[in-house]
Amino acid sequence: MHSRDLMISSVLSPDLFHFTLKSHSMAIFLRLTSTFLPPSSACKRKRKKGVMLSLHLFLLLLLSTCLCTYSNTSDKAVDTLLRLLPQEEGLSSGDLGDDPNEAYCESWRLSVETNNAGNWKKISARCSSLVEAYVRGAQYALDSKVVARFAQAYAKNIQIAGDGMDAWIFDVDETLISNIHHYFATNDTGREQWAASTKSPALPWSLWLYKKLQGMGFQLILLTGRKETHRNSTEQNLLAVGYHSWEKLILRGNLDSGKRAMTYKSEKRAELVAQGYRIHGSSGDQWSDLMGEPMAKRSFKVPNPMYHIP
C-alpha cells in the first residue's frame, strides 16, 4: 500500500481501515493473477479460463463478506451513538446548560402558549425580564396581529342570518385591554384596586378585530372573570378606549364565586346557547377562556405569557 493510502487510512475507524486494507489486498491480487499467469497453449486455454472464472467468483464472494461485515459494524456504531443521546423526560430551566436565556425563554413562551407547560404557577425566574420586553415590544404586537387576521379571515366566511343571534365572545383582560402596566402588583389588594380603575389601554389589534366583527353583523358578547362589583369601572374603561355597542357584558356574580375559570365560562356559554345564540367564534388570552363545552365553532388564543388562569 502506498504511503498516501496509509495516511488516509490512519484517520479512519479501525473497522473501516480493516475493510480498506482488505480491498487493497484483493485489488493487488487480481492485478498479479492477471499479469503473471503463464501464457497458455490453445489446447489448455479453455481449462485455464475456467480456473480464472472460479478465482474471480471466489474473490467476489470474499469482497461481499467484507462489505457485509463493515455494514453491520456501521449499523452497530450508529445504534450506539443514538443510545448515547440524552433521554430527557422533562424540562426545567436548568436543563439547557449554557444555552442563552433568550433562546430558552422563547421555547418556554411557546410551551406556555400551546398549553404544553400545563398549569404553570409563575414566569420562570430567568425569563421575567425577557417576557416583559416581549409584551412591551414589537413581536407581541405582531403575534396579536396575526391572531386577529386569522380570526377576521374565518369570520368573512360565515353567513350572518340577520336574526341577531350570530355571536362572537371576547374575554376582557389581556384580550381587549392590557394590564401590563400593573402586572407586577405584588398582592391581591393591588390587583383589585387596578380592576376598579379605568386605566387599562386597548390592545390595538383586538380593537381592530372587534370593529371588523361589529361591521359584519356579529353580536359581541364580553365574558370576563371580573367581579360584578367592577361592572361600572369595566364599562367606563372599555368605552374610554374605543369599545362600544356590545350585546352583553357578563361578569362573575355571587353564585360564580370560587368556580374555576373554565367551569364558570363554559357554564355561561351554555346559557347563551340555551338562549339561542350561535357562538361562531371566541377570543381569549387563556385556554380556560376557550375550553369546556359548549365551545365556539372556532377559538382564537391571544398571546399572554404573563400569567396562567386554570
N, C-alpha and C positions, 0 to 999 in steps of 0.2 A: 504494500500500500504506500502511495506517495506521502511525503511529509505534509502536503496540503490536506490530504484526506484525513490523516491522523489528527491534525489541528482542528479540523471541523468536528470530527467525532468526539473530541475531548470535551466539547461543550454540550454534547447530547446526554440524555439519560443513559444509565447502564444498559437498559433493555434495547434502546434504540441503537446504541453503539454496537451491541452484540449483533443485532439484525444487519447493521451497515457492514460490519466485518464479514459476516456470512455472505452477503450479497457480493462483496468484492471478491471473495474466495471463489464463488461459483462462476463469476464472470471471467476470472483468470483461468480457471479450469477449462471452461468452454473454449477460450481462445487457444489454450495449449493443445487440447484434443483436436481442434480443427487444423492447427498449424503443423503439429509434429507427427500425426499419424502417417505411417509409411505409405508410399504410393502402392496402389493395388493393381493387380492384373485384371484384365477384362473378365476372366472367369471367376475371380473372387470378389469383384466389386459389389455384386448384389448381396452376398452374405455380409460384407462389412457395412454396407448401407443399413442393413437390418440391425447390426450391432450399434451403430451410431444412433439410430432412431430410438432404440431401447435406452441408451445412455442419456439422450436428451429428455426422454419421458421421466427417467429417474430423477434427473436434476430439477425438472419442473415440479415434481412431487415434493422434493426437498424444499424448494422455494415456497411452495404453497404452505408447507408445515411451518416454516419460519414466519410467514405473514400471519397465520392464524395465532401463533404464539404471541407475536407482537400486538395484534389486535386485542387479544384477551387481556394482556398486561396493561394496555392503554385504558381499556374499559374499567379495570380494577383501580387504576390510578385516578380516573375521573370520579368513580364512585367514592373513593377515599377522600378526594378533595371536597365533594359535596357534603359528605358526612362531617367534615371538619368545620363547615359553616355554622355560625351560631344559631341555635334553635330557640328563638325568643317567643315566649308565650304571652308576655305583657310588655307594656312600655311605660316607663316613668321618665321624668325629666332628666334623670341621670344616666339613662341607658345609652345615650348617643355619644358619650365620651366627649371628644374635643370638637364636635360639630358646633358651628357658630349658633348663638342664641337665635338669631333671626331665622335661620333655616329650620331649627327645631320648632320655633313658635309658629311659623307658617303651617307646618304639619299639624301642630296641636290645634290651631284655629280651624283647620279643615275638619279634623275629627269632631270638634265642637259643633260645627255647622251641619255635618252629616248625622249627628247624634251618635257617632261611634264612641264618643267619650262617655256616654251614658249620663247618669245623674251626678255630674261633677259639682263640687261644692264651691270652688273659687278658682280664680285665674292662677295658673302656675306661676310661682314666685319669679322665675327667670323671664316670664313673658309679660309682666304687668305693664312696664313702660312701653313695650312694643305694641301691646293691644291698644293702649291709649293713643299711641302715634297712629295706629291703623284707623281707629274710629275718627280721629281728627283729620285724617289725610285723604288724599285723592283716591286711593284704592277702595276705601269704604264707599265713597260716593259712586264709583264706577260699578262696584258689586251691586249696590242698590239700584242703579240704573238698569243693569242687565235683568234683574228680577222684575222690575216694573215693565220693561219692554216685553218680556216673555208673557207677563200677565195680560198686557194690552193685546198682544197678538192672539192669545187664546180667546179673550173677550170678543174680539172682532167676529169670530165665527159662531157666536151664539145668537140665535134668533130670539129677540125680545118679544114676548107675547103681547105686551101692552096692557096687561091687566094689573100691573103694579105689584106682581109677586116674584119677579126675577131679581134675586138678591145677591149681593156681594158683601161678605163680612170682613171688617178690619179690626184688628187689635189696636190699642191706642199707644201705650208707652213703647218706645223703640220701634214702633211700626209707623204711626202717623207723626208722632213728635219724639224729640230726643231729650233724654235726661243726662247726657254725658257731662254737662257742666256740674251736675250734682251727684254724679255716680259714686264718688268716693266719700259720701256721707257715711260716717262710721257706726251709726246706730239707727234703730227703727224710728226713733223720735224725729231725727233729722229727715228721714225719708218721708215720714208723714207730713211734716211741715212743707217739704218740697211739693208733694202731691196736692197740697191745699193751695199752692201758689199758682200763678198763671204765667210762669216764666219759660216754659219749655218751647224751643223753636220747632218749626215744622221740619220734617225730613223732606227735602226738595222733590225727590223722585216719587215718594209716596203721595205728596200733594199733587204732583203731575198725574199720577195714575188715578187718584181719587176724582179729579176733574174730568179725565177722559171717560171713566166709567159712568160718571154722572151724566155726561153728554150723550152716552149711548142709551140711557134709559134705565140703568140698573138702580134698584133700591139699595142704598148704602146703609148697612147696619153696623154700628160700633159696639163691639163686645169686649169689655175690659175687666181686669181683675181689681180695678179701683173700687173703693167702697162707695156705697150710695151717699154717704155723708159728704163726698167730694164732688157731687154732681155739678153744683154751681161753678166751682173753680175749674172743673174739667171742661164744661161747656164754654166758659169765658176764654180759656186758653185756646181751645180749638178754633173758636170764632176769630180770635185775635190774630192767628197765624194763617188764616185763609180757608179753613174747613167750614162748610155750612150745608144746610138743607139735607142733613142725614135723615133717614127714615126712623131709626131708633138708636138710642144710646143706652146700652144695658150695663149696669154696674152691680156689684155684689150687694145683695140685701142681707138682712139678719139671718135668714134661713140658709144663706150660702156661706156663712162664716165657717171657717175651718175646713172647707172642702178643698181637695187638691185642684189645681188649675184645670187639668184635663177633664176631671169629673164635672166641675162647675160649667165649663164652656160647652162640653158635649151635651149636657142637660139643657142648656139654653138653646143650642142648635135644634135639639129635639122639639122644644116648644115652638120654635119658628116653623119647623116643618109641619107640625101639627096645625099651625095657623094657615098653612097653605103656601108658604114661601118655598120657592125653588132656589136652593143655595148653589149657584153656579161656581162661585169662587170664594176663596178665603185667603187673607194675607195676615201673617203674624211673624214675630221675631223668635218665638219659642215653639218647639214641637208640640208643647201642651196647648198652644193656641189652635193647632190644626188637627191633632189626632183625636180619636174617640168617635164612636158612632152617635148620630149620623155625621158623616164628613161631607164637606163640599165636594162637588164633582172634580174640582182641581184646587190644590192648595199651593201657596207660594210662600216660601220661607225667606224672610228678610234677614240679612246678616246681623248677628249680635253675639260677639264673643265676650261680652262684659259680665253677664250673669246667666244663671240657669234656673228656670222655674218648672218643677215637675208637675 
